[in-house]
């Protein structure tokens, strides 16, 4: 049982931080994708 507590202590925090960062970056990546699509539409219409 103590080994399980040590494993959770060692790996739980990095996993939690990784999940938090993935959730935060997902929204920013969606915004970036929308901006790229908008920019490409503007460039195509200006030709």
GUFIVEX-280878 format. One record per residue: residue number from 0; residue in three letters; z, y, x of N, C-alpha, C in turn. Coordinates in pm, 1 decimal, m for minus. Each point is the difference from the previous one (the first is absolute). Last residue first. Example, Ala and Ser with C-alpha at 12.3 -4.5 7.8 and 13.67 -1.06 7.14 Angstrom:
<sites>
{nr:1 rest:SER nup:708.0 nnorth:m225.0 neast:1285.0 caup:6.0 canorth:119.0 caeast:82.0 cup:73.0 cnorth:109.0 ceast:m77.0}
{nr:0 rest:ALA nup:m7.0 nnorth:m572.0 neast:29.0 caup:0.0 canorth:119.0 caeast:m89.0 cup:0.0 cnorth:120.0 ceast:90.0}
</sites>
This chain:
<sites>
{nr:46 rest:UNK nup:m5421.2 nnorth:3798.5 neast:m669.3 caup:m123.7 canorth:m31.0 caeast:73.7 cup:m119.2 cnorth:54.2 ceast:m69.0}
{nr:45 rest:UNK nup:466.9 nnorth:11.2 neast:m155.6 caup:m48.7 canorth:116.2 caeast:76.4 cup:m128.4 cnorth:m29.1 ceast:75.3}
{nr:44 rest:UNK nup:250.8 nnorth:m331.9 neast:m253.9 caup:m61.0 canorth:97.4 caeast:m91.1 cup:m55.0 cnorth:120.7 ceast:73.1}
{nr:43 rest:UNK nup:230.3 nnorth:m341.0 neast:241.3 caup:m123.3 canorth:m55.5 caeast:m57.1 cup:m67.6 cnorth:103.2 ceast:m90.3}
{nr:42 rest:UNK nup:422.1 nnorth:103.6 neast:186.9 caup:m103.3 canorth:m3.4 caeast:103.3 cup:m132.4 cnorth:m52.2 ceast:m54.1}
{nr:41 rest:UNK nup:376.9 nnorth:m2.5 neast:m282.7 caup:m40.0 canorth:137.8 caeast:28.2 cup:m111.5 cnorth:1.6 ceast:103.2}
{nr:40 rest:UNK nup:193.8 nnorth:m414.0 neast:m97.6 caup:m76.8 canorth:48.4 caeast:m114.4 cup:m49.3 cnorth:142.3 ceast:23.5}
{nr:39 rest:UNK nup:288.7 nnorth:m189.4 neast:319.9 caup:m132.5 canorth:m61.3 caeast:8.0 cup:m87.6 cnorth:43.7 ceast:m117.2}
{nr:38 rest:UNK nup:446.0 nnorth:143.9 neast:2.9 caup:m75.0 canorth:63.6 caeast:108.2 cup:m140.3 cnorth:m58.6 ceast:9.9}
{nr:37 rest:UNK nup:301.4 nnorth:m197.0 neast:m300.7 caup:m38.5 canorth:133.4 caeast:m45.8 cup:m85.1 cnorth:70.1 ceast:104.7}
{nr:36 rest:UNK nup:184.0 nnorth:m415.4 neast:115.2 caup:m103.3 canorth:m16.0 caeast:m102.6 cup:m48.8 cnorth:135.8 ceast:m50.2}
{nr:35 rest:UNK nup:359.4 nnorth:m1.4 neast:298.8 caup:m121.9 canorth:m41.7 caeast:68.7 cup:m114.1 cnorth:m17.2 ceast:m99.3}
{nr:34 rest:UNK nup:427.0 nnorth:92.8 neast:m170.7 caup:m53.6 canorth:116.6 caeast:69.5 cup:m130.4 cnorth:m34.0 ceast:71.1}
{nr:33 rest:UNK nup:241.0 nnorth:m348.2 neast:m206.8 caup:m58.3 canorth:89.0 caeast:m100.0 cup:m62.8 cnorth:122.3 ceast:65.6}
{nr:32 rest:UNK nup:234.7 nnorth:m291.9 neast:278.8 caup:m121.5 canorth:m64.3 caeast:m49.1 cup:m69.0 cnorth:87.7 ceast:m103.9}
{nr:31 rest:UNK nup:420.3 nnorth:138.3 neast:158.5 caup:m100.8 canorth:13.8 caeast:104.1 cup:m132.5 cnorth:m60.9 ceast:m44.4}
{nr:30 rest:UNK nup:371.7 nnorth:m58.9 neast:m278.0 caup:m40.9 canorth:140.4 caeast:m0.1 cup:m109.9 cnorth:24.0 ceast:101.9}
{nr:29 rest:UNK nup:194.3 nnorth:m423.3 neast:m6.0 caup:m77.3 canorth:20.7 caeast:m121.8 cup:m51.5 cnorth:143.3 ceast:m7.8}
{nr:28 rest:UNK nup:291.5 nnorth:m109.1 neast:349.4 caup:m131.4 canorth:m60.3 caeast:21.6 cup:m88.5 cnorth:16.3 ceast:m123.2}
{nr:27 rest:UNK nup:446.5 nnorth:141.1 neast:m25.1 caup:m76.0 canorth:89.9 caeast:86.3 cup:m139.4 cnorth:m55.9 ceast:27.8}
{nr:26 rest:UNK nup:302.0 nnorth:m264.5 neast:m245.7 caup:m36.6 canorth:119.5 caeast:m75.5 cup:m84.4 cnorth:95.8 ceast:81.8}
{nr:25 rest:UNK nup:174.5 nnorth:m381.3 neast:215.6 caup:m98.3 canorth:m38.8 caeast:m101.3 cup:m47.6 cnorth:121.4 ceast:m79.3}
{nr:24 rest:UNK nup:354.9 nnorth:17.0 neast:328.9 caup:m135.8 canorth:19.9 caeast:50.6 cup:m105.6 cnorth:m32.8 ceast:m105.2}
{nr:23 rest:UNK nup:462.7 nnorth:m70.8 neast:m97.1 caup:m25.4 canorth:142.9 caeast:21.7 cup:m143.9 cnorth:24.5 ceast:42.5}
{nr:22 rest:UNK nup:146.1 nnorth:m443.5 neast:m46.2 caup:m3.4 canorth:64.1 caeast:m131.6 cup:m32.0 cnorth:148.0 ceast:15.0}
{nr:21 rest:UNK nup:62.5 nnorth:m246.5 neast:393.3 caup:m122.5 canorth:m42.5 caeast:m68.2 cup:m13.8 cnorth:66.4 ceast:m135.7}
{nr:20 rest:UNK nup:398.4 nnorth:67.6 neast:243.8 caup:m112.4 canorth:73.5 caeast:58.4 cup:m132.1 cnorth:m38.0 ceast:m65.0}
{nr:19 rest:UNK nup:386.6 nnorth:m232.5 neast:m134.1 caup:11.8 canorth:140.4 caeast:m37.1 cup:m119.7 cnorth:79.8 ceast:52.6}
{nr:18 rest:UNK nup:40.9 nnorth:m448.9 neast:131.5 caup:m39.0 canorth:11.7 caeast:m140.3 cup:4.6 cnorth:144.1 ceast:m47.7}
{nr:17 rest:UNK nup:156.0 nnorth:m88.3 neast:434.8 caup:m144.0 canorth:m24.2 caeast:m8.7 cup:m49.3 cnorth:13.8 ceast:m143.2}
{nr:16 rest:UNK nup:463.4 nnorth:22.5 neast:78.6 caup:m67.5 canorth:120.2 caeast:51.0 cup:m150.8 cnorth:m15.0 ceast:m10.4}
{nr:15 rest:UNK nup:258.9 nnorth:m374.7 neast:m114.2 caup:21.0 canorth:107.3 caeast:m97.1 cup:m70.7 cnorth:128.5 ceast:44.2}
{nr:14 rest:UNK nup:0.8 nnorth:m363.0 neast:295.9 caup:m83.7 canorth:m30.7 caeast:m115.9 cup:12.2 cnorth:111.9 ceast:m103.0}
{nr:13 rest:UNK nup:279.4 nnorth:22.1 neast:380.8 caup:m141.4 canorth:27.0 caeast:32.1 cup:m94.1 cnorth:m28.1 ceast:m117.1}
{nr:12 rest:UNK nup:461.4 nnorth:m101.8 neast:m70.1 caup:m23.9 canorth:143.5 caeast:18.7 cup:m144.8 cnorth:28.9 ceast:37.6}
{nr:11 rest:UNK nup:139.8 nnorth:m456.0 neast:m38.9 caup:0.8 canorth:70.4 caeast:m127.9 cup:m32.0 cnorth:147.7 ceast:13.6}
{nr:10 rest:UNK nup:62.6 nnorth:m325.1 neast:366.0 caup:m134.5 canorth:15.9 caeast:m53.0 cup:m5.6 cnorth:78.4 ceast:m129.9}
{nr:9 rest:UNK nup:415.9 nnorth:m85.1 neast:244.3 caup:m99.7 canorth:28.6 caeast:103.2 cup:m137.4 cnorth:31.9 ceast:m58.3}
{nr:8 rest:UNK nup:362.4 nnorth:m124.3 neast:m284.8 caup:33.8 canorth:123.5 caeast:69.4 cup:m104.5 cnorth:39.0 ceast:102.2}
{nr:7 rest:UNK nup:m37.5 nnorth:m412.0 neast:m221.4 caup:m25.6 canorth:109.0 caeast:m93.3 cup:29.0 cnorth:133.9 ceast:66.5}
{nr:6 rest:UNK nup:105.1 nnorth:m377.7 neast:250.1 caup:m145.1 canorth:9.4 caeast:m18.5 cup:m36.6 cnorth:114.4 ceast:m94.5}
{nr:5 rest:UNK nup:457.4 nnorth:m100.6 neast:60.6 caup:m55.5 canorth:59.2 caeast:121.8 cup:m150.9 cnorth:17.2 ceast:m14.0}
{nr:4 rest:UNK nup:220.8 nnorth:m223.4 neast:m342.9 caup:40.4 canorth:140.3 caeast:m1.3 cup:m57.6 cnorth:71.5 ceast:121.4}
{nr:3 rest:UNK nup:m59.3 nnorth:m463.1 neast:m24.3 caup:m81.8 canorth:67.3 caeast:m100.8 cup:31.4 cnorth:149.2 ceast:m5.0}
{nr:2 rest:UNK nup:262.8 nnorth:m275.0 neast:275.1 caup:m133.9 canorth:16.2 caeast:57.1 cup:m92.3 cnorth:72.8 ceast:m97.7}
{nr:1 rest:UNK nup:431.7 nnorth:m124.1 neast:m137.5 caup:3.7 canorth:116.7 caeast:88.6 cup:m135.8 cnorth:26.1 ceast:62.4}
{nr:0 rest:UNK nup:57.6 nnorth:m384.7 neast:m262.9 caup:0.0 canorth:119.7 caeast:m83.1 cup:0.0 cnorth:125.1 ceast:86.9}
</sites>
